[in-house]
Each structure stands twice: as structure tokens, then as C-alpha cells.
Amino acid sequence: YELNSLLYYFLSDCGFDVYRVAGTVYDLSGDKWKPDDGHVIIILKHENQKYIIDGGFASHLPLYPVPFNN
């Protein structure tokens, strides 16, 4: 929660339209879901498009915003 919360506040203070949502992580090595709501991601809205921003997965995080359609 801490890294993505910090990133959220930074983006928000810089004027970006962002909000946080709770998520659940799938553990490939254990072939199971982690506890519900054990992760937080950021949704960025920019030019009528939504993107997932996630700074909380160490070396497994995407290097660019991921387009997101709901």
C-alpha cells in the first residue's frame, strides 16, 4: 500500500486525475489468489483514456502506464 499511496499523492499533487482501487494478486508460484484487497493500484485518467499505474511490484511492474478499459 505504501509505495502506490506515495505515487498516488505525487501524481495528484502534480495535477493528474488519479484514484486508487483495491485489488487482489494472483500468486503464480503457489497457483492461488492472495488475500482479498491485499494490493492497491492507481487509475490515471488522461485524455478520455484510463491507465493502470502500479509502483508496488518491485521488478515485476510495468515501465509505462497500461491502458485500461472497463
PDB file of N, CA, C and O in Angstrom:
ATOM      1  N   TYR A   1       0.809  -1.203   0.000  1.00  0.00           N
ATOM      2  CA  TYR A   1       0.000   0.000   0.000  1.00  0.00           C
ATOM      3  C   TYR A   1       0.853   1.268   0.000  1.00  0.00           C
ATOM      4  O   TYR A   1       0.464   2.266  -0.607  1.00  0.00           O
ATOM      5  N   GLU A   2       1.993   1.248   0.661  1.00  0.00           N
ATOM      6  CA  GLU A   2       2.753   2.474   0.886  1.00  0.00           C
ATOM      7  C   GLU A   2       3.319   3.071  -0.395  1.00  0.00           C
ATOM      8  O   GLU A   2       3.199   4.276  -0.612  1.00  0.00           O
ATOM      9  N   LEU A   3       3.930   2.261  -1.244  1.00  0.00           N
ATOM     10  CA  LEU A   3       4.541   2.805  -2.462  1.00  0.00           C
ATOM     11  C   LEU A   3       3.499   3.385  -3.410  1.00  0.00           C
ATOM     12  O   LEU A   3       3.684   4.476  -3.949  1.00  0.00           O
ATOM     13  N   ASN A   4       2.420   2.669  -3.612  1.00  0.00           N
ATOM     14  CA  ASN A   4       1.395   3.180  -4.514  1.00  0.00           C
ATOM     15  C   ASN A   4       0.670   4.378  -3.915  1.00  0.00           C
ATOM     16  O   ASN A   4       0.249   5.271  -4.651  1.00  0.00           O
ATOM     17  N   SER A   5       0.516   4.414  -2.600  1.00  0.00           N
ATOM     18  CA  SER A   5      -0.089   5.595  -1.972  1.00  0.00           C
ATOM     19  C   SER A   5       0.803   6.812  -2.163  1.00  0.00           C
ATOM     20  O   SER A   5       0.314   7.897  -2.478  1.00  0.00           O
ATOM     21  N   LEU A   6       2.098   6.640  -1.976  1.00  0.00           N
ATOM     22  CA  LEU A   6       3.038   7.741  -2.193  1.00  0.00           C
ATOM     23  C   LEU A   6       3.000   8.205  -3.649  1.00  0.00           C
ATOM     24  O   LEU A   6       2.971   9.406  -3.917  1.00  0.00           O
ATOM     25  N   LEU A   7       3.000   7.264  -4.581  1.00  0.00           N
ATOM     26  CA  LEU A   7       2.923   7.601  -6.002  1.00  0.00           C
ATOM     27  C   LEU A   7       1.608   8.311  -6.316  1.00  0.00           C
ATOM     28  O   LEU A   7       1.587   9.268  -7.091  1.00  0.00           O
ATOM     29  N   TYR A   8       0.514   7.846  -5.717  1.00  0.00           N
ATOM     30  CA  TYR A   8      -0.794   8.488  -5.904  1.00  0.00           C
ATOM     31  C   TYR A   8      -0.745   9.958  -5.477  1.00  0.00           C
ATOM     32  O   TYR A   8      -1.164  10.838  -6.228  1.00  0.00           O
ATOM     33  N   TYR A   9      -0.232  10.221  -4.272  1.00  0.00           N
ATOM     34  CA  TYR A   9      -0.174  11.600  -3.781  1.00  0.00           C
ATOM     35  C   TYR A   9       0.739  12.464  -4.654  1.00  0.00           C
ATOM     36  O   TYR A   9       0.435  13.631  -4.899  1.00  0.00           O
ATOM     37  N   PHE A  10       1.837  11.908  -5.115  1.00  0.00           N
ATOM     38  CA  PHE A  10       2.734  12.644  -6.007  1.00  0.00           C
ATOM     39  C   PHE A  10       2.015  13.023  -7.304  1.00  0.00           C
ATOM     40  O   PHE A  10       2.047  14.181  -7.720  1.00  0.00           O
ATOM     41  N   LEU A  11       1.368  12.044  -7.941  1.00  0.00           N
ATOM     42  CA  LEU A  11       0.667  12.311  -9.198  1.00  0.00           C
ATOM     43  C   LEU A  11      -0.476  13.306  -8.996  1.00  0.00           C
ATOM     44  O   LEU A  11      -0.682  14.202  -9.815  1.00  0.00           O
ATOM     45  N   SER A  12      -1.209  13.140  -7.908  1.00  0.00           N
ATOM     46  CA  SER A  12      -2.312  14.045  -7.598  1.00  0.00           C
ATOM     47  C   SER A  12      -1.806  15.471  -7.377  1.00  0.00           C
ATOM     48  O   SER A  12      -2.383  16.425  -7.901  1.00  0.00           O
ATOM     49  N   ASP A  13      -0.738  15.615  -6.610  1.00  0.00           N
ATOM     50  CA  ASP A  13      -0.161  16.942  -6.360  1.00  0.00           C
ATOM     51  C   ASP A  13       0.378  17.581  -7.635  1.00  0.00           C
ATOM     52  O   ASP A  13       0.437  18.806  -7.737  1.00  0.00           O
ATOM     53  N   CYS A  14       0.770  16.766  -8.604  1.00  0.00           N
ATOM     54  CA  CYS A  14       1.256  17.281  -9.889  1.00  0.00           C
ATOM     55  C   CYS A  14       0.110  17.613 -10.845  1.00  0.00           C
ATOM     56  O   CYS A  14       0.349  18.046 -11.972  1.00  0.00           O
ATOM     57  N   GLY A  15      -1.128  17.411 -10.402  1.00  0.00           N
ATOM     58  CA  GLY A  15      -2.284  17.790 -11.200  1.00  0.00           C
ATOM     59  C   GLY A  15      -2.909  16.686 -12.026  1.00  0.00           C
ATOM     60  O   GLY A  15      -3.829  16.953 -12.798  1.00  0.00           O
ATOM     61  N   PHE A  16      -2.442  15.449 -11.891  1.00  0.00           N
ATOM     62  CA  PHE A  16      -3.025  14.344 -12.648  1.00  0.00           C
ATOM     63  C   PHE A  16      -4.339  13.890 -12.018  1.00  0.00           C
ATOM     64  O   PHE A  16      -4.513  13.964 -10.802  1.00  0.00           O
ATOM     65  N   ASP A  17      -5.254  13.424 -12.848  1.00  0.00           N
ATOM     66  CA  ASP A  17      -6.547  12.910 -12.397  1.00  0.00           C
ATOM     67  C   ASP A  17      -6.377  11.425 -12.075  1.00  0.00           C
ATOM     68  O   ASP A  17      -6.407  10.586 -12.975  1.00  0.00           O
ATOM     69  N   VAL A  18      -6.200  11.104 -10.803  1.00  0.00           N
ATOM     70  CA  VAL A  18      -5.917   9.737 -10.370  1.00  0.00           C
ATOM     71  C   VAL A  18      -6.831   9.335  -9.222  1.00  0.00           C
ATOM     72  O   VAL A  18      -7.310  10.180  -8.465  1.00  0.00           O
ATOM     73  N   TYR A  19      -7.065   8.028  -9.103  1.00  0.00           N
ATOM     74  CA  TYR A  19      -7.734   7.477  -7.926  1.00  0.00           C
ATOM     75  C   TYR A  19      -7.182   6.092  -7.661  1.00  0.00           C
ATOM     76  O   TYR A  19      -6.631   5.445  -8.552  1.00  0.00           O
ATOM     77  N   ARG A  20      -7.338   5.641  -6.418  1.00  0.00           N
ATOM     78  CA  ARG A  20      -6.808   4.339  -6.001  1.00  0.00           C
ATOM     79  C   ARG A  20      -7.940   3.323  -5.917  1.00  0.00           C
ATOM     80  O   ARG A  20      -9.070   3.660  -5.563  1.00  0.00           O
ATOM     81  N   VAL A  21      -7.621   2.075  -6.246  1.00  0.00           N
ATOM     82  CA  VAL A  21      -8.576   0.977  -6.112  1.00  0.00           C
ATOM     83  C   VAL A  21      -7.878  -0.217  -5.461  1.00  0.00           C
ATOM     84  O   VAL A  21      -6.679  -0.431  -5.639  1.00  0.00           O
ATOM     85  N   ALA A  22      -8.652  -0.979  -4.710  1.00  0.00           N
ATOM     86  CA  ALA A  22      -8.120  -2.191  -4.084  1.00  0.00           C
ATOM     87  C   ALA A  22      -8.095  -3.314  -5.108  1.00  0.00           C
ATOM     88  O   ALA A  22      -8.940  -3.373  -6.001  1.00  0.00           O
ATOM     89  N   GLY A  23      -7.127  -4.197  -4.972  1.00  0.00           N
ATOM     90  CA  GLY A  23      -7.006  -5.316  -5.887  1.00  0.00           C
ATOM     91  C   GLY A  23      -6.569  -6.577  -5.176  1.00  0.00           C
ATOM     92  O   GLY A  23      -6.161  -6.546  -4.015  1.00  0.00           O
ATOM     93  N   THR A  24      -6.660  -7.679  -5.883  1.00  0.00           N
ATOM     94  CA  THR A  24      -6.223  -8.975  -5.379  1.00  0.00           C
ATOM     95  C   THR A  24      -5.156  -9.512  -6.326  1.00  0.00           C
ATOM     96  O   THR A  24      -5.293  -9.407  -7.545  1.00  0.00           O
ATOM     97  N   VAL A  25      -4.114 -10.075  -5.775  1.00  0.00           N
ATOM     98  CA  VAL A  25      -2.966 -10.540  -6.558  1.00  0.00           C
ATOM     99  C   VAL A  25      -3.011 -12.060  -6.694  1.00  0.00           C
ATOM    100  O   VAL A  25      -3.323 -12.771  -5.739  1.00  0.00           O
ATOM    101  N   TYR A  26      -2.694 -12.546  -7.898  1.00  0.00           N
ATOM    102  CA  TYR A  26      -2.607 -13.983  -8.130  1.00  0.00           C
ATOM    103  C   TYR A  26      -1.153 -14.423  -8.011  1.00  0.00           C
ATOM    104  O   TYR A  26      -0.280 -13.856  -8.667  1.00  0.00           O
ATOM    105  N   ASP A  27      -0.888 -15.417  -7.189  1.00  0.00           N
ATOM    106  CA  ASP A  27       0.459 -15.944  -6.956  1.00  0.00           C
ATOM    107  C   ASP A  27       0.695 -17.123  -7.897  1.00  0.00           C
ATOM    108  O   ASP A  27       0.186 -18.220  -7.664  1.00  0.00           O
ATOM    109  N   LEU A  28       1.468 -16.895  -8.958  1.00  0.00           N
ATOM    110  CA  LEU A  28       1.728 -17.961  -9.930  1.00  0.00           C
ATOM    111  C   LEU A  28       2.495 -19.126  -9.325  1.00  0.00           C
ATOM    112  O   LEU A  28       2.241 -20.282  -9.663  1.00  0.00           O
ATOM    113  N   SER A  29       3.433 -18.827  -8.433  1.00  0.00           N
ATOM    114  CA  SER A  29       4.245 -19.908  -7.862  1.00  0.00           C
ATOM    115  C   SER A  29       3.420 -20.821  -6.961  1.00  0.00           C
ATOM    116  O   SER A  29       3.681 -22.022  -6.889  1.00  0.00           O
ATOM    117  N   GLY A  30       2.436 -20.265  -6.282  1.00  0.00           N
ATOM    118  CA  GLY A  30       1.583 -21.074  -5.411  1.00  0.00           C
ATOM    119  C   GLY A  30       0.268 -21.453  -6.053  1.00  0.00           C
ATOM    120  O   GLY A  30      -0.531 -22.178  -5.461  1.00  0.00           O
ATOM    121  N   ASP A  31       0.033 -20.952  -7.294  1.00  0.00           N
ATOM    122  CA  ASP A  31      -1.194 -21.214  -8.036  1.00  0.00           C
ATOM    123  C   ASP A  31      -2.429 -20.921  -7.188  1.00  0.00           C
ATOM    124  O   ASP A  31      -3.342 -21.741  -7.094  1.00  0.00           O
ATOM    125  N   LYS A  32      -2.441 -19.732  -6.568  1.00  0.00           N
ATOM    126  CA  LYS A  32      -3.588 -19.352  -5.731  1.00  0.00           C
ATOM    127  C   LYS A  32      -3.672 -17.829  -5.653  1.00  0.00           C
ATOM    128  O   LYS A  32      -2.720 -17.114  -5.965  1.00  0.00           O
ATOM    129  N   TRP A  33      -4.837 -17.364  -5.227  1.00  0.00           N
ATOM    130  CA  TRP A  33      -5.058 -15.944  -5.015  1.00  0.00           C
ATOM    131  C   TRP A  33      -4.566 -15.552  -3.635  1.00  0.00           C
ATOM    132  O   TRP A  33      -4.734 -16.297  -2.669  1.00  0.00           O
ATOM    133  N   LYS A  34      -3.961 -14.388  -3.548  1.00  0.00           N
ATOM    134  CA  LYS A  34      -3.561 -13.824  -2.258  1.00  0.00           C
ATOM    135  C   LYS A  34      -4.823 -13.298  -1.561  1.00  0.00           C
ATOM    136  O   LYS A  34      -5.897 -13.298  -2.163  1.00  0.00           O
ATOM    137  N   PRO A  35      -4.712 -12.853  -0.307  1.00  0.00           N
ATOM    138  CA  PRO A  35      -5.901 -12.332   0.393  1.00  0.00           C
ATOM    139  C   PRO A  35      -6.573 -11.195  -0.379  1.00  0.00           C
ATOM    140  O   PRO A  35      -5.909 -10.387  -1.028  1.00  0.00           O
ATOM    141  N   ASP A  36      -7.911 -11.151  -0.294  1.00  0.00           N
ATOM    142  CA  ASP A  36      -8.679 -10.099  -0.963  1.00  0.00           C
ATOM    143  C   ASP A  36      -8.198  -8.722  -0.532  1.00  0.00           C
ATOM    144  O   ASP A  36      -7.819  -8.511   0.620  1.00  0.00           O
ATOM    145  N   ASP A  37      -8.221  -7.800  -1.468  1.00  0.00           N
ATOM    146  CA  ASP A  37      -7.865  -6.400  -1.219  1.00  0.00           C
ATOM    147  C   ASP A  37      -6.483  -6.249  -0.602  1.00  0.00           C
ATOM    148  O   ASP A  37      -6.264  -5.356   0.216  1.00  0.00           O
ATOM    149  N   GLY A  38      -5.554  -7.108  -0.983  1.00  0.00           N
ATOM    150  CA  GLY A  38      -4.205  -7.041  -0.439  1.00  0.00           C
ATOM    151  C   GLY A  38      -3.259  -6.171  -1.248  1.00  0.00           C
ATOM    152  O   GLY A  38      -2.064  -6.110  -0.957  1.00  0.00           O
ATOM    153  N   HIS A  39      -3.789  -5.498  -2.266  1.00  0.00           N
ATOM    154  CA  HIS A  39      -2.940  -4.664  -3.112  1.00  0.00           C
ATOM    155  C   HIS A  39      -3.733  -3.423  -3.520  1.00  0.00           C
ATOM    156  O   HIS A  39      -4.962  -3.456  -3.574  1.00  0.00           O
ATOM    157  N   VAL A  40      -3.042  -2.355  -3.799  1.00  0.00           N
ATOM    158  CA  VAL A  40      -3.660  -1.115  -4.269  1.00  0.00           C
ATOM    159  C   VAL A  40      -3.022  -0.740  -5.598  1.00  0.00           C
ATOM    160  O   VAL A  40      -1.802  -0.800  -5.751  1.00  0.00           O
ATOM    161  N   ILE A  41      -3.856  -0.354  -6.556  1.00  0.00           N
ATOM    162  CA  ILE A  41      -3.340   0.171  -7.817  1.00  0.00           C
ATOM    163  C   ILE A  41      -3.916   1.569  -8.032  1.00  0.00           C
ATOM    164  O   ILE A  41      -4.875   1.973  -7.375  1.00  0.00           O
ATOM    165  N   ILE A  42      -3.322   2.279  -8.947  1.00  0.00           N
ATOM    166  CA  ILE A  42      -3.749   3.635  -9.269  1.00  0.00           C
ATOM    167  C   ILE A  42      -4.348   3.626 -10.669  1.00  0.00           C
ATOM    168  O   ILE A  42      -3.794   3.033 -11.594  1.00  0.00           O
ATOM    169  N   ILE A  43      -5.485   4.292 -10.806  1.00  0.00           N
ATOM    170  CA  ILE A  43      -6.077   4.515 -12.118  1.00  0.00           C
ATOM    171  C   ILE A  43      -5.838   5.977 -12.470  1.00  0.00           C
ATOM    172  O   ILE A  43      -6.191   6.876 -11.708  1.00  0.00           O
ATOM    173  N   LEU A  44      -5.237   6.203 -13.630  1.00  0.00           N
ATOM    174  CA  LEU A  44      -4.964   7.542 -14.138  1.00  0.00           C
ATOM    175  C   LEU A  44      -5.910   7.807 -15.300  1.00  0.00           C
ATOM    176  O   LEU A  44      -5.990   7.005 -16.231  1.00  0.00           O
ATOM    177  N   LYS A  45      -6.624   8.920 -15.252  1.00  0.00           N
ATOM    178  CA  LYS A  45      -7.474   9.324 -16.371  1.00  0.00           C
ATOM    179  C   LYS A  45      -6.779  10.466 -17.104  1.00  0.00           C
ATOM    180  O   LYS A  45      -6.471  11.504 -16.518  1.00  0.00           O
ATOM    181  N   HIS A  46      -6.536  10.253 -18.408  1.00  0.00           N
ATOM    182  CA  HIS A  46      -5.839  11.255 -19.221  1.00  0.00           C
ATOM    183  C   HIS A  46      -6.393  11.220 -20.639  1.00  0.00           C
ATOM    184  O   HIS A  46      -6.375  10.178 -21.293  1.00  0.00           O
ATOM    185  N   GLU A  47      -6.884  12.363 -21.112  1.00  0.00           N
ATOM    186  CA  GLU A  47      -7.421  12.496 -22.471  1.00  0.00           C
ATOM    187  C   GLU A  47      -8.444  11.404 -22.795  1.00  0.00           C
ATOM    188  O   GLU A  47      -8.328  10.717 -23.810  1.00  0.00           O
ATOM    189  N   ASN A  48      -9.440  11.252 -21.928  1.00  0.00           N
ATOM    190  CA  ASN A  48     -10.546  10.295 -22.097  1.00  0.00           C
ATOM    191  C   ASN A  48     -10.098   8.842 -22.143  1.00  0.00           C
ATOM    192  O   ASN A  48     -10.817   7.995 -22.673  1.00  0.00           O
ATOM    193  N   GLN A  49      -8.951   8.544 -21.611  1.00  0.00           N
ATOM    194  CA  GLN A  49      -8.440   7.168 -21.538  1.00  0.00           C
ATOM    195  C   GLN A  49      -8.038   6.886 -20.100  1.00  0.00           C
ATOM    196  O   GLN A  49      -7.552   7.776 -19.403  1.00  0.00           O
ATOM    197  N   LYS A  50      -8.240   5.643 -19.651  1.00  0.00           N
ATOM    198  CA  LYS A  50      -7.810   5.226 -18.323  1.00  0.00           C
ATOM    199  C   LYS A  50      -6.573   4.343 -18.444  1.00  0.00           C
ATOM    200  O   LYS A  50      -6.430   3.563 -19.386  1.00  0.00           O
ATOM    201  N   TYR A  51      -5.683   4.488 -17.460  1.00  0.00           N
ATOM    202  CA  TYR A  51      -4.448   3.711 -17.415  1.00  0.00           C
ATOM    203  C   TYR A  51      -4.245   3.155 -16.013  1.00  0.00           C
ATOM    204  O   TYR A  51      -4.605   3.794 -15.024  1.00  0.00           O
ATOM    205  N   ILE A  52      -3.670   1.970 -15.935  1.00  0.00           N
ATOM    206  CA  ILE A  52      -3.259   1.403 -14.656  1.00  0.00           C
ATOM    207  C   ILE A  52      -1.822   1.838 -14.400  1.00  0.00           C
ATOM    208  O   ILE A  52      -0.948   1.692 -15.254  1.00  0.00           O
ATOM    209  N   ILE A  53      -1.598   2.376 -13.204  1.00  0.00           N
ATOM    210  CA  ILE A  53      -0.263   2.763 -12.759  1.00  0.00           C
ATOM    211  C   ILE A  53       0.019   1.945 -11.506  1.00  0.00           C
ATOM    212  O   ILE A  53      -0.766   1.990 -10.559  1.00  0.00           O
ATOM    213  N   ASP A  54       1.108   1.207 -11.477  1.00  0.00           N
ATOM    214  CA  ASP A  54       1.406   0.363 -10.318  1.00  0.00           C
ATOM    215  C   ASP A  54       2.895   0.408 -10.020  1.00  0.00           C
ATOM    216  O   ASP A  54       3.708  -0.094 -10.796  1.00  0.00           O
ATOM    217  N   GLY A  55       3.245   1.004  -8.906  1.00  0.00           N
ATOM    218  CA  GLY A  55       4.640   1.083  -8.499  1.00  0.00           C
ATOM    219  C   GLY A  55       4.970   0.129  -7.374  1.00  0.00           C
ATOM    220  O   GLY A  55       6.026   0.249  -6.752  1.00  0.00           O
ATOM    221  N   GLY A  56       4.080  -0.826  -7.098  1.00  0.00           N
ATOM    222  CA  GLY A  56       4.244  -1.669  -5.924  1.00  0.00           C
ATOM    223  C   GLY A  56       4.634  -3.105  -6.186  1.00  0.00           C
ATOM    224  O   GLY A  56       4.412  -3.957  -5.325  1.00  0.00           O
ATOM    225  N   PHE A  57       5.210  -3.413  -7.343  1.00  0.00           N
ATOM    226  CA  PHE A  57       5.554  -4.801  -7.650  1.00  0.00           C
ATOM    227  C   PHE A  57       7.040  -5.012  -7.904  1.00  0.00           C
ATOM    228  O   PHE A  57       7.430  -5.955  -8.593  1.00  0.00           O
ATOM    229  N   ALA A  58       7.854  -4.150  -7.358  1.00  0.00           N
ATOM    230  CA  ALA A  58       9.316  -4.272  -7.467  1.00  0.00           C
ATOM    231  C   ALA A  58       9.727  -4.437  -8.930  1.00  0.00           C
ATOM    232  O   ALA A  58       9.372  -3.602  -9.762  1.00  0.00           O
ATOM    233  N   SER A  59      10.457  -5.483  -9.253  1.00  0.00           N
ATOM    234  CA  SER A  59      10.962  -5.654 -10.618  1.00  0.00           C
ATOM    235  C   SER A  59       9.900  -6.175 -11.580  1.00  0.00           C
ATOM    236  O   SER A  59      10.166  -6.289 -12.776  1.00  0.00           O
ATOM    237  N   HIS A  60       8.700  -6.495 -11.087  1.00  0.00           N
ATOM    238  CA  HIS A  60       7.644  -7.043 -11.945  1.00  0.00           C
ATOM    239  C   HIS A  60       6.648  -5.982 -12.405  1.00  0.00           C
ATOM    240  O   HIS A  60       5.617  -6.319 -12.987  1.00  0.00           O
ATOM    241  N   LEU A  61       6.939  -4.712 -12.156  1.00  0.00           N
ATOM    242  CA  LEU A  61       5.976  -3.681 -12.515  1.00  0.00           C
ATOM    243  C   LEU A  61       6.176  -3.221 -13.950  1.00  0.00           C
ATOM    244  O   LEU A  61       7.287  -3.289 -14.477  1.00  0.00           O
ATOM    245  N   PRO A  62       5.101  -2.751 -14.586  1.00  0.00           N
ATOM    246  CA  PRO A  62       5.239  -2.231 -15.950  1.00  0.00           C
ATOM    247  C   PRO A  62       6.001  -0.910 -15.933  1.00  0.00           C
ATOM    248  O   PRO A  62       5.882  -0.135 -14.984  1.00  0.00           O
ATOM    249  N   LEU A  63       6.772  -0.654 -16.966  1.00  0.00           N
ATOM    250  CA  LEU A  63       7.570   0.569 -17.040  1.00  0.00           C
ATOM    251  C   LEU A  63       6.785   1.749 -17.590  1.00  0.00           C
ATOM    252  O   LEU A  63       7.226   2.893 -17.481  1.00  0.00           O
ATOM    253  N   TYR A  64       5.628   1.482 -18.178  1.00  0.00           N
ATOM    254  CA  TYR A  64       4.777   2.518 -18.744  1.00  0.00           C
ATOM    255  C   TYR A  64       3.354   2.301 -18.254  1.00  0.00           C
ATOM    256  O   TYR A  64       3.001   1.188 -17.867  1.00  0.00           O
ATOM    257  N   PRO A  65       2.522   3.354 -18.264  1.00  0.00           N
ATOM    258  CA  PRO A  65       1.110   3.171 -17.918  1.00  0.00           C
ATOM    259  C   PRO A  65       0.463   2.132 -18.838  1.00  0.00           C
ATOM    260  O   PRO A  65       0.737   2.094 -20.038  1.00  0.00           O
ATOM    261  N   VAL A  66      -0.384   1.307 -18.269  1.00  0.00           N
ATOM    262  CA  VAL A  66      -1.057   0.244 -19.017  1.00  0.00           C
ATOM    263  C   VAL A  66      -2.475   0.706 -19.352  1.00  0.00           C
ATOM    264  O   VAL A  66      -3.248   0.984 -18.436  1.00  0.00           O
ATOM    265  N   PRO A  67      -2.847   0.799 -20.648  1.00  0.00           N
ATOM    266  CA  PRO A  67      -4.214   1.191 -21.000  1.00  0.00           C
ATOM    267  C   PRO A  67      -5.223   0.247 -20.358  1.00  0.00           C
ATOM    268  O   PRO A  67      -5.010  -0.964 -20.287  1.00  0.00           O
ATOM    269  N   PHE A  68      -6.322   0.825 -19.895  1.00  0.00           N
ATOM    270  CA  PHE A  68      -7.315   0.068 -19.129  1.00  0.00           C
ATOM    271  C   PHE A  68      -8.703   0.436 -19.618  1.00  0.00           C
ATOM    272  O   PHE A  68      -9.058   1.614 -19.648  1.00  0.00           O
ATOM    273  N   ASN A  69      -9.488  -0.555 -19.999  1.00  0.00           N
ATOM    274  CA  ASN A  69     -10.887  -0.359 -20.392  1.00  0.00           C
ATOM    275  C   ASN A  69     -11.751  -1.213 -19.492  1.00  0.00           C
ATOM    276  O   ASN A  69     -11.484  -2.398 -19.296  1.00  0.00           O
ATOM    277  N   ASN A  70     -12.798  -0.597 -18.939  1.00  0.00           N
ATOM    278  CA  ASN A  70     -13.683  -1.395 -18.076  1.00  0.00           C
ATOM    279  C   ASN A  70     -14.956  -1.742 -18.760  1.00  0.00           C
ATOM    280  O   ASN A  70     -15.809  -2.409 -18.175  1.00  0.00           O
TER     281      ASN A  70
END
